[in-house]
Amino acid sequence: MKVLYYFRNDFRLHDNPLLTKALIKASKISFMAQKSHDHWGKWRKKFYDESLLCLNQNLNRFGHHLNLLSSEDVQKLKFDTFDILYTPKINAIHEDREYRELKNRVTVISEYNDRLLETLPYSSVQDLPDVFTEFRKKVEKSFLLSPAIQPPKNWPPSLKISNPSGLHCENDLNQIELIPHPNSAFPFKGGETAGIERVDDYFFKNKNILTYKKTRNGLVGRDYSTKLSPYLALGCLSAKDIYRKVEDFEKNIHKNQDTYWVKFELWWREYFRWVYEKYQIKLFMKNGIKGIPQFPNKDEDTFFQWKEGLTHNSFVDANMNELRLTGWMSNRGRQNVASFLVKDLNLPWWWGAEYFEDQLIDYDVFSNWGNWQYVAGVGNDPRPNRYFNTHKQAAVYDENGTFRSLWATPKVSPID
Ligand code: FAD
């Protein structure tokens, strides 16, 4: 069987069940992935490019390489040399459209490769509770983790594909040379290898996991939270493998509330995936899954000030500067800037979600849109009218102003 494997949100060789299936099935195999999109911010591109480069290097070890295609190339690709295409399932609108188009041209085998659960413990997805806690309590009790799956040692030989653009990982990944900001809370590289290293450091070497619940609302530095979301977003790491590592740590080293809390947060990620299954396109609609009519002020100038850190709210501005200059923002920061955009500036929440989509190195379609709806009050928040008072939040979480001074908007003197 001649197989083409299309990496989409699974940029890894380890614990990748679909890839292992494809390798077992194939007599010859070829690999491809899409290049980054032009509208993405440079930090998102950099992390993505580094992850592709790492994937290519890891494939090289098995005598293979990664073909790099633009989205137009994927549409033009000829499948006459292949019997079958394997690609992970991503059911969000754009990704699903591409998948359906491919299915018209070639036999496709596709399955979810980014979740903790294969199925829900409800008779229908419509029974998924709208409150996270109810979902978590139900699923975590009966959750059984399957063992990790590794690729076979012997790989089938490669098959050439006609790559219309002739792009190469070594030559055409442009953003890799970009130097991280010296204050960046995310100075890590993209890719499977760096992701595995981060888990080892955070869990086993430095044992930061032992204090995770206490530090996770932090704003400054590498270690207040796991920083695993960018690796999860591109599938450099699997959620199941991280969950296994937490349990391994709990079994062999120590178990406490903090170690448990990493699993708790992974359930949030999981939850938003199933929220999408239930509500589909409503996750992207202005009135949200709750269907609450929105009457924002569509003021482009104020939106520009929010993006550029020019609102004169020093806590919001510092967070927005951090995002623009690094592609990263803490969870506490995201909650505050999102609430400020919607509740203080009365701007459309979906403008903020779209901006995050382009900028965040950990952009994940379900987590981003699900969280934005939550903060905007049109999603899964059971509490009506939740409001983040950004001044109070700054006083609690940035008591000494360290974060604000690190990312302050430079003052322009009247002479300038
Ligand atoms: P940790 O605190 O170490 O948590 C461990 C893992 O749990 C994370 O890597 C992530 O996979 C998951 N997780 C934690 N909190 C959440 C949450 N609230 N929702 C879903 N999963 C969670 N997360 C993304 O991965 N991609 C996004 O595009 C994204 N957009 C967001 C937009 C807004 C407005 C808000 C409020 C939150 C958003 N989040 C998003 C969730 C959260 O902010 C990040 O997952 C988290 O800050 C990543 O840092 P970490 O890996 O150190 O997380």
Boltz pocket constraint, residues with backbone or C-beta under 6 A from the ligand:
constraints:
  - pocket:
      binder: B
      contacts: [[A, 216], [A, 225], [A, 226], [A, 227], [A, 228], [A, 229], [A, 230], [A, 232], [A, 233], [A, 262], [A, 265], [A, 266], [A, 268], [A, 269], [A, 270], [A, 272], [A, 329], [A, 330], [A, 331], [A, 332], [A, 334], [A, 335], [A, 338], [A, 356], [A, 360], [A, 362], [A, 363], [A, 364], [A, 365], [A, 367], [A, 368], [A, 369], [A, 371], [A, 372], [A, 375]]
      max_distance: 6.0
